[in-house]
Amino acid sequence: MMLATVDQMGWYPSPSFGPFNPYQVEGPKGISFELAEQFNWEPYDWMLVPTGSSCLLAGLWKGVRDLMEIGLVNYYPRLVAVQPAGNSPLVRAIKNGIPFEKIEPEKHPHTIAAGLSDPYPWDGDAALEGIKKTGGTGEVATDEEIAQAVKDLAKYEGIFAEPSGAAALGALKKLLDNRVIDRSDRIVVLVTGSGFKDLAFAQSLYTEPPEIDPDIEQLKKALRQEGIPY
């Protein structure tokens, strides 16, 4: 449909893939600018990025590169591509030294992180360049790790994230445990999507609260059933 509108109606192609829309990276690179300012232009060590088609990571790489080239900073944060375990062609390429032109699409993507389910990293060339230049890496997060990250963000930070948005946090513990990242490092974990984008998933994590009449005895009974002291 997009190609038909471009061909027949003269519309501009504006998907979130650099090969079709070179202006795409100009949006997410602003995240790099905001982070540099929020860190008072001082270095931070890592940036963990939820990754599907790699368009976000490509934009972030352009942002940190622009900052370096114009002299506002003198460091690169190490970029980390985080993909779902069930759809990780870019991470496989990173870990196995596969060049971009030889990356094969995921044949059967399966993940609760619907926003990261694109089977091919369209902007993987820029993403691989950024990861190599910054000394970064790639890691996967299982569905279980992503679901736990959604819960942890809500419980400890009051952040309501969709699974795709929480994927980077899902991989952080693994990177810490494997001593890829040191606990003393300054780490940015991007949370890129609101839980309102996938309410069905959020509802699947918790039981529906009971409905009661405005009656004190019903309230006490409900609390007892939930094991809540009063």
RODREN-614135 format. One record per residue (C-alpha): chain; residue number from 1; y negated, x negated, z negated. Coordinates in Angstrom, 2 decimals, padded with zeros to 5 digits, always signed. Layout:
<rs>
<mol=A	seq=NUM	v=Y	u=X	w=Z>
...
</rs>
This chain:
<rs>
<mol=A	seq=1	v=+000.00	u=+000.00	w=+000.00>
<mol=A	seq=2	v=-002.44	u=-002.78	w=-000.88>
<mol=A	seq=3	v=-001.84	u=-004.56	w=+002.41>
<mol=A	seq=4	v=-002.23	u=-001.26	w=+004.28>
<mol=A	seq=5	v=-005.60	u=-000.56	w=+002.67>
<mol=A	seq=6	v=-006.77	u=-004.09	w=+003.47>
<mol=A	seq=7	v=-005.63	u=-003.82	w=+007.08>
<mol=A	seq=8	v=-006.67	u=-000.26	w=+007.85>
<mol=A	seq=9	v=-009.60	u=+000.39	w=+005.51>
<mol=A	seq=10	v=-011.16	u=-003.03	w=+005.10>
<mol=A	seq=11	v=-010.67	u=-003.12	w=+001.33>
<mol=A	seq=12	v=-010.59	u=-006.39	w=-000.58>
<mol=A	seq=13	v=-007.19	u=-007.40	w=-002.01>
<mol=A	seq=14	v=-007.62	u=-007.75	w=-005.76>
<mol=A	seq=15	v=-004.23	u=-008.10	w=-007.47>
<mol=A	seq=16	v=-003.87	u=-010.51	w=-010.35>
<mol=A	seq=17	v=-002.28	u=-013.19	w=-008.18>
<mol=A	seq=18	v=-004.26	u=-016.21	w=-007.00>
<mol=A	seq=19	v=-002.57	u=-016.45	w=-003.58>
<mol=A	seq=20	v=-003.94	u=-013.00	w=-002.70>
<mol=A	seq=21	v=-007.14	u=-013.00	w=-004.77>
<mol=A	seq=22	v=-008.71	u=-016.40	w=-005.39>
<mol=A	seq=23	v=-011.37	u=-014.87	w=-007.65>
<mol=A	seq=24	v=-008.73	u=-013.77	w=-010.14>
<mol=A	seq=25	v=-008.87	u=-017.00	w=-012.15>
<mol=A	seq=26	v=-012.59	u=-016.58	w=-012.77>
<mol=A	seq=27	v=-011.87	u=-013.85	w=-015.32>
<mol=A	seq=28	v=-009.28	u=-015.37	w=-017.67>
<mol=A	seq=29	v=-010.92	u=-018.79	w=-017.56>
<mol=A	seq=30	v=-013.60	u=-017.23	w=-019.75>
<mol=A	seq=31	v=-011.05	u=-017.23	w=-022.59>
<mol=A	seq=32	v=-011.09	u=-021.03	w=-022.47>
<mol=A	seq=33	v=-014.89	u=-021.00	w=-022.75>
<mol=A	seq=34	v=-014.84	u=-018.63	w=-025.74>
<mol=A	seq=35	v=-012.20	u=-020.68	w=-027.53>
<mol=A	seq=36	v=-014.15	u=-023.91	w=-027.08>
<mol=A	seq=37	v=-017.25	u=-022.26	w=-028.52>
<mol=A	seq=38	v=-015.35	u=-020.71	w=-031.43>
<mol=A	seq=39	v=-013.93	u=-024.14	w=-032.29>
<mol=A	seq=40	v=-017.51	u=-025.49	w=-032.28>
<mol=A	seq=41	v=-016.58	u=-027.69	w=-029.29>
<mol=A	seq=42	v=-014.13	u=-029.63	w=-031.46>
<mol=A	seq=43	v=-010.60	u=-030.29	w=-030.19>
<mol=A	seq=44	v=-007.67	u=-028.00	w=-030.82>
<mol=A	seq=45	v=-004.14	u=-029.10	w=-030.01>
<mol=A	seq=46	v=-002.18	u=-026.28	w=-028.41>
<mol=A	seq=47	v=-002.66	u=-023.03	w=-026.53>
<mol=A	seq=48	v=+000.40	u=-020.75	w=-026.27>
<mol=A	seq=49	v=+000.15	u=-018.33	w=-023.36>
<mol=A	seq=50	v=+002.26	u=-015.23	w=-022.58>
<mol=A	seq=51	v=+003.32	u=-015.82	w=-018.99>
<mol=A	seq=52	v=+004.69	u=-013.64	w=-016.22>
<mol=A	seq=53	v=+003.25	u=-014.33	w=-012.77>
<mol=A	seq=54	v=+001.27	u=-017.25	w=-014.28>
<mol=A	seq=55	v=-002.11	u=-015.83	w=-013.27>
<mol=A	seq=56	v=-003.43	u=-015.97	w=-016.85>
<mol=A	seq=57	v=-002.24	u=-019.53	w=-017.36>
<mol=A	seq=58	v=-003.80	u=-020.58	w=-014.05>
<mol=A	seq=59	v=-007.15	u=-019.16	w=-015.14>
<mol=A	seq=60	v=-006.98	u=-020.84	w=-018.53>
<mol=A	seq=61	v=-006.20	u=-024.16	w=-016.91>
<mol=A	seq=62	v=-009.21	u=-023.78	w=-014.61>
<mol=A	seq=63	v=-011.33	u=-023.00	w=-017.66>
<mol=A	seq=64	v=-010.34	u=-026.05	w=-019.70>
<mol=A	seq=65	v=-010.65	u=-028.23	w=-016.61>
<mol=A	seq=66	v=-014.16	u=-026.93	w=-015.87>
<mol=A	seq=67	v=-015.22	u=-027.63	w=-019.45>
<mol=A	seq=68	v=-013.97	u=-031.19	w=-019.19>
<mol=A	seq=69	v=-015.53	u=-031.83	w=-015.78>
<mol=A	seq=70	v=-018.99	u=-030.66	w=-016.80>
<mol=A	seq=71	v=-018.83	u=-032.67	w=-020.01>
<mol=A	seq=72	v=-018.93	u=-029.91	w=-022.62>
<mol=A	seq=73	v=-015.66	u=-031.15	w=-024.15>
<mol=A	seq=74	v=-013.67	u=-034.37	w=-023.99>
<mol=A	seq=75	v=-010.17	u=-033.04	w=-024.60>
<mol=A	seq=76	v=-007.46	u=-030.84	w=-023.11>
<mol=A	seq=77	v=-005.45	u=-028.52	w=-025.35>
<mol=A	seq=78	v=-001.78	u=-028.69	w=-024.50>
<mol=A	seq=79	v=-000.88	u=-025.58	w=-022.52>
<mol=A	seq=80	v=+002.42	u=-023.83	w=-023.29>
<mol=A	seq=81	v=+003.86	u=-021.21	w=-020.96>
<mol=A	seq=82	v=+005.88	u=-018.66	w=-022.93>
<mol=A	seq=83	v=+008.18	u=-016.37	w=-020.98>
<mol=A	seq=84	v=+010.78	u=-013.79	w=-022.03>
<mol=A	seq=85	v=+014.29	u=-015.22	w=-022.14>
<mol=A	seq=86	v=+015.34	u=-012.57	w=-019.63>
<mol=A	seq=87	v=+012.71	u=-013.57	w=-017.09>
<mol=A	seq=88	v=+011.81	u=-017.25	w=-017.24>
<mol=A	seq=89	v=+011.71	u=-018.92	w=-013.80>
<mol=A	seq=90	v=+008.60	u=-020.96	w=-014.64>
<mol=A	seq=91	v=+009.94	u=-022.22	w=-017.97>
<mol=A	seq=92	v=+013.17	u=-023.27	w=-016.27>
<mol=A	seq=93	v=+011.11	u=-025.22	w=-013.76>
<mol=A	seq=94	v=+009.14	u=-026.91	w=-016.54>
<mol=A	seq=95	v=+012.22	u=-027.89	w=-018.53>
<mol=A	seq=96	v=+014.21	u=-029.06	w=-015.49>
<mol=A	seq=97	v=+011.46	u=-030.76	w=-013.50>
<mol=A	seq=98	v=+011.70	u=-028.31	w=-010.61>
<mol=A	seq=99	v=+008.68	u=-028.41	w=-008.24>
<mol=A	seq=100	v=+006.85	u=-025.19	w=-007.53>
<mol=A	seq=101	v=+008.09	u=-024.84	w=-003.97>
<mol=A	seq=102	v=+011.69	u=-024.83	w=-005.21>
<mol=A	seq=103	v=+011.31	u=-022.20	w=-007.94>
<mol=A	seq=104	v=+013.65	u=-019.30	w=-007.34>
<mol=A	seq=105	v=+012.72	u=-015.76	w=-008.46>
<mol=A	seq=106	v=+014.58	u=-014.24	w=-011.39>
<mol=A	seq=107	v=+017.36	u=-012.16	w=-009.83>
<mol=A	seq=108	v=+017.70	u=-009.58	w=-012.57>
<mol=A	seq=109	v=+014.69	u=-009.60	w=-014.94>
<mol=A	seq=110	v=+015.38	u=-007.89	w=-018.26>
<mol=A	seq=111	v=+012.96	u=-007.89	w=-021.15>
<mol=A	seq=112	v=+011.12	u=-005.56	w=-023.50>
<mol=A	seq=113	v=+007.93	u=-007.35	w=-022.44>
<mol=A	seq=114	v=+007.25	u=-005.23	w=-019.36>
<mol=A	seq=115	v=+003.97	u=-006.98	w=-018.60>
<mol=A	seq=116	v=+005.82	u=-010.31	w=-018.20>
<mol=A	seq=117	v=+008.59	u=-009.02	w=-015.96>
<mol=A	seq=118	v=+007.29	u=-010.27	w=-012.61>
<mol=A	seq=119	v=+010.31	u=-012.16	w=-011.23>
<mol=A	seq=120	v=+008.25	u=-014.85	w=-009.48>
<mol=A	seq=121	v=+005.40	u=-017.01	w=-010.82>
<mol=A	seq=122	v=+002.90	u=-016.54	w=-007.99>
<mol=A	seq=123	v=+000.40	u=-018.87	w=-009.63>
<mol=A	seq=124	v=+003.07	u=-021.28	w=-010.79>
<mol=A	seq=125	v=+001.62	u=-024.17	w=-008.80>
<mol=A	seq=126	v=-001.60	u=-024.12	w=-010.83>
<mol=A	seq=127	v=+000.32	u=-023.43	w=-014.05>
<mol=A	seq=128	v=+002.62	u=-026.42	w=-013.52>
<mol=A	seq=129	v=-000.36	u=-028.63	w=-012.76>
<mol=A	seq=130	v=-002.11	u=-027.56	w=-015.96>
<mol=A	seq=131	v=+000.96	u=-028.07	w=-018.11>
<mol=A	seq=132	v=+001.56	u=-031.53	w=-016.64>
<mol=A	seq=133	v=-002.08	u=-032.63	w=-016.92>
<mol=A	seq=134	v=-002.44	u=-031.45	w=-020.53>
<mol=A	seq=135	v=+000.95	u=-032.68	w=-021.75>
<mol=A	seq=136	v=+002.10	u=-029.14	w=-022.42>
<mol=A	seq=137	v=+005.48	u=-027.49	w=-022.12>
<mol=A	seq=138	v=+007.26	u=-024.18	w=-021.69>
<mol=A	seq=139	v=+009.39	u=-022.06	w=-024.02>
<mol=A	seq=140	v=+011.21	u=-018.74	w=-023.97>
<mol=A	seq=141	v=+011.18	u=-015.95	w=-026.51>
<mol=A	seq=142	v=+014.11	u=-013.59	w=-026.87>
<mol=A	seq=143	v=+013.60	u=-009.84	w=-027.13>
<mol=A	seq=144	v=+014.47	u=-010.09	w=-030.82>
<mol=A	seq=145	v=+011.85	u=-012.79	w=-031.37>
<mol=A	seq=146	v=+009.24	u=-010.78	w=-029.48>
<mol=A	seq=147	v=+009.99	u=-007.62	w=-031.48>
<mol=A	seq=148	v=+009.69	u=-009.57	w=-034.73>
<mol=A	seq=149	v=+006.37	u=-011.00	w=-033.55>
<mol=A	seq=150	v=+005.07	u=-007.46	w=-032.95>
<mol=A	seq=151	v=+006.03	u=-006.57	w=-036.54>
<mol=A	seq=152	v=+004.59	u=-009.78	w=-038.01>
<mol=A	seq=153	v=+001.26	u=-009.35	w=-036.24>
<mol=A	seq=154	v=+000.97	u=-005.82	w=-037.62>
<mol=A	seq=155	v=+002.13	u=-006.75	w=-041.12>
<mol=A	seq=156	v=+000.23	u=-009.97	w=-041.70>
<mol=A	seq=157	v=-002.78	u=-009.78	w=-039.38>
<mol=A	seq=158	v=-003.35	u=-006.07	w=-038.81>
<mol=A	seq=159	v=-003.02	u=-006.61	w=-035.04>
<mol=A	seq=160	v=-001.30	u=-003.90	w=-032.99>
<mol=A	seq=161	v=+000.20	u=-005.76	w=-030.02>
<mol=A	seq=162	v=+002.45	u=-004.75	w=-027.19>
<mol=A	seq=163	v=+005.60	u=-006.87	w=-026.66>
<mol=A	seq=164	v=+004.05	u=-008.80	w=-023.75>
<mol=A	seq=165	v=+001.03	u=-009.63	w=-025.88>
<mol=A	seq=166	v=+003.17	u=-010.86	w=-028.78>
<mol=A	seq=167	v=+005.52	u=-013.04	w=-026.74>
<mol=A	seq=168	v=+003.68	u=-016.30	w=-027.44>
<mol=A	seq=169	v=+003.98	u=-015.82	w=-031.18>
<mol=A	seq=170	v=+007.67	u=-015.11	w=-030.65>
<mol=A	seq=171	v=+008.15	u=-018.66	w=-029.38>
<mol=A	seq=172	v=+005.96	u=-020.44	w=-031.94>
<mol=A	seq=173	v=+008.53	u=-020.64	w=-034.75>
<mol=A	seq=174	v=+011.04	u=-022.20	w=-032.36>
<mol=A	seq=175	v=+008.53	u=-024.83	w=-031.27>
<mol=A	seq=176	v=+007.72	u=-025.60	w=-034.90>
<mol=A	seq=177	v=+011.37	u=-025.77	w=-035.95>
<mol=A	seq=178	v=+012.16	u=-028.09	w=-033.02>
<mol=A	seq=179	v=+009.17	u=-030.27	w=-033.98>
<mol=A	seq=180	v=+007.58	u=-029.88	w=-030.57>
<mol=A	seq=181	v=+004.50	u=-028.64	w=-032.43>
<mol=A	seq=182	v=+003.55	u=-030.05	w=-035.82>
<mol=A	seq=183	v=+002.56	u=-027.66	w=-038.58>
<mol=A	seq=184	v=-000.65	u=-029.62	w=-039.11>
<mol=A	seq=185	v=-001.76	u=-029.08	w=-035.49>
<mol=A	seq=186	v=-004.53	u=-026.67	w=-034.55>
<mol=A	seq=187	v=-002.77	u=-023.95	w=-032.59>
<mol=A	seq=188	v=-004.08	u=-021.06	w=-030.52>
<mol=A	seq=189	v=-001.64	u=-018.22	w=-029.91>
<mol=A	seq=190	v=-002.98	u=-015.76	w=-027.37>
<mol=A	seq=191	v=-002.27	u=-012.09	w=-028.03>
<mol=A	seq=192	v=-003.05	u=-010.48	w=-024.72>
<mol=A	seq=193	v=-002.17	u=-006.79	w=-024.86>
<mol=A	seq=194	v=-002.73	u=-003.83	w=-027.17>
<mol=A	seq=195	v=+000.18	u=-001.88	w=-028.59>
<mol=A	seq=196	v=-001.37	u=+001.24	w=-027.09>
<mol=A	seq=197	v=-000.08	u=+000.02	w=-023.73>
<mol=A	seq=198	v=+003.51	u=+000.57	w=-024.91>
<mol=A	seq=199	v=+003.53	u=+003.20	w=-027.64>
<mol=A	seq=200	v=+007.17	u=+004.07	w=-026.99>
<mol=A	seq=201	v=+008.24	u=+000.58	w=-028.05>
<mol=A	seq=202	v=+006.12	u=+000.67	w=-031.20>
<mol=A	seq=203	v=+007.60	u=+004.03	w=-032.15>
<mol=A	seq=204	v=+011.11	u=+002.67	w=-031.67>
<mol=A	seq=205	v=+010.53	u=+000.08	w=-034.42>
<mol=A	seq=206	v=+009.86	u=+002.58	w=-037.18>
<mol=A	seq=207	v=+011.12	u=+005.94	w=-038.36>
<mol=A	seq=208	v=+008.86	u=+008.95	w=-038.16>
<mol=A	seq=209	v=+007.07	u=+009.64	w=-041.46>
<mol=A	seq=210	v=+008.20	u=+012.87	w=-043.14>
<mol=A	seq=211	v=+006.00	u=+015.94	w=-042.92>
<mol=A	seq=212	v=+005.46	u=+017.81	w=-046.17>
<mol=A	seq=213	v=+003.37	u=+020.69	w=-047.42>
<mol=A	seq=214	v=+000.39	u=+019.91	w=-049.71>
<mol=A	seq=215	v=+002.66	u=+020.17	w=-052.76>
<mol=A	seq=216	v=+002.97	u=+017.48	w=-055.43>
<mol=A	seq=217	v=+006.69	u=+018.03	w=-055.93>
<mol=A	seq=218	v=+007.36	u=+017.59	w=-052.22>
<mol=A	seq=219	v=+005.31	u=+014.40	w=-052.31>
<mol=A	seq=220	v=+007.34	u=+013.03	w=-055.24>
<mol=A	seq=221	v=+010.59	u=+013.93	w=-053.50>
<mol=A	seq=222	v=+009.51	u=+012.19	w=-050.29>
<mol=A	seq=223	v=+008.50	u=+009.08	w=-052.22>
<mol=A	seq=224	v=+011.85	u=+008.99	w=-054.05>
<mol=A	seq=225	v=+013.72	u=+009.28	w=-050.74>
<mol=A	seq=226	v=+011.78	u=+006.27	w=-049.43>
<mol=A	seq=227	v=+012.39	u=+004.30	w=-052.62>
<mol=A	seq=228	v=+008.67	u=+004.11	w=-053.35>
<mol=A	seq=229	v=+007.76	u=+004.01	w=-057.05>
<mol=A	seq=230	v=+004.95	u=+006.20	w=-058.32>
</rs>
